[in-house]
Amino acid sequence: MSAQPAPFPSTIAASADSVLRTIDELPPLSWAQKLAYLVYRFHGGGQQECPIRVSFEPKLYIREIEIPAGILFIGRVHTKGHECELVSGRLIHITEHYRHNRCAPDRIHTTPGYQMVFYTLTPIVGRTRH
């Protein structure tokens, strides 16, 4: 029986220090390899259920998620760019090249190939518009 890949998005309970230290201590790997390693490393602790609510507005598909504090979130690779909105809460947005503290209200627009990674400092509500 082969191992099944972790479902996405991956929402893994961990401490900010352990997540950020692990990223810092990884050997020189590609960003995609680092994210795959993080999912593998922290997946043993189990995933946090974070149901996604879906709604529709004219010409918009909207997804909203509530995530508790202390969660490492690793999303899917985006096939299309779209708006990502932090509706409430605070998080550390983690990219290949930087870490940025974000507080609601905040939003970014992603591009195809982007993979959202963040660590929640407080409970958050996030929303994407497609």
SVG drawing of the C-alpha trace seen along z (x, -y; Angstrom):
<svg xmlns="http://www.w3.org/2000/svg" viewBox="-25 -46 47 48">
<polyline fill="none" stroke="black" stroke-width="0.4" points="0.0,0.0 1.6,-3.3 1.4,-6.4 -1.2,-8.9 -0.2,-12.6 -1.5,-15.0 -4.8,-16.7 -4.6,-20.4 -4.9,-22.8 -2.8,-21.3 -3.5,-22.9 -1.1,-21.6 -0.9,-22.6 2.6,-23.6 4.4,-26.4 5.6,-29.4 9.1,-28.8 9.2,-25.2 7.8,-26.1 10.1,-29.1 13.1,-27.3 12.5,-24.2 12.3,-26.4 15.5,-28.2 17.4,-24.9 16.4,-23.1 19.2,-22.4 19.2,-24.3 16.1,-22.9 13.7,-24.4 10.7,-26.2 8.4,-23.4 10.6,-20.8 10.7,-22.8 6.9,-22.9 6.6,-19.2 9.0,-18.5 7.0,-20.7 3.8,-18.9 5.6,-15.6 7.4,-16.7 4.4,-18.2 1.7,-15.9 2.4,-13.2 0.8,-15.5 -2.5,-15.4 -4.4,-18.1 -6.8,-20.6 -10.2,-20.6 -11.0,-24.0 -14.3,-23.7 -14.6,-26.0 -17.8,-27.9 -18.6,-28.5 -20.8,-31.3 -21.5,-33.0 -21.9,-36.6 -22.5,-37.8 -19.4,-36.5 -17.6,-35.5 -17.0,-32.2 -16.1,-32.9 -14.4,-30.6 -14.1,-31.5 -12.2,-29.6 -11.8,-30.1 -8.5,-28.9 -7.6,-28.8 -4.4,-30.3 -1.2,-28.3 -1.8,-26.7 0.6,-26.3 -1.4,-26.6 0.0,-25.3 -2.4,-25.8 -2.5,-24.3 -0.5,-25.7 -2.8,-28.2 -3.7,-27.4 -5.1,-30.9 -4.4,-34.2 -7.1,-35.5 -7.7,-37.8 -6.9,-36.5 -8.3,-38.5 -7.5,-38.4 -10.9,-39.3 -10.0,-39.1 -6.9,-38.1 -3.2,-38.2 -0.7,-35.9 2.8,-35.5 2.8,-35.2 5.7,-33.0 7.1,-33.0 10.3,-31.8 12.0,-35.2 10.4,-36.8 8.1,-36.6 5.6,-39.4 3.3,-40.0 -0.2,-40.7 -3.2,-42.1 -6.8,-42.3 -8.0,-43.8 -5.5,-43.0 -5.5,-41.4 -3.1,-40.3 -3.7,-39.1 -1.9,-35.9 -0.6,-34.7 -0.7,-31.3 1.9,-29.0 1.7,-30.8 1.3,-28.7 -0.1,-30.3 1.8,-29.6 1.2,-31.2 1.2,-30.7 -1.8,-32.0 -0.9,-34.1 -4.6,-34.6 -7.7,-32.9 -8.3,-34.2 -11.0,-34.4 -9.7,-34.2 -11.5,-34.6 -10.6,-34.0 -12.5,-35.4 -12.3,-33.6"/>
</svg>
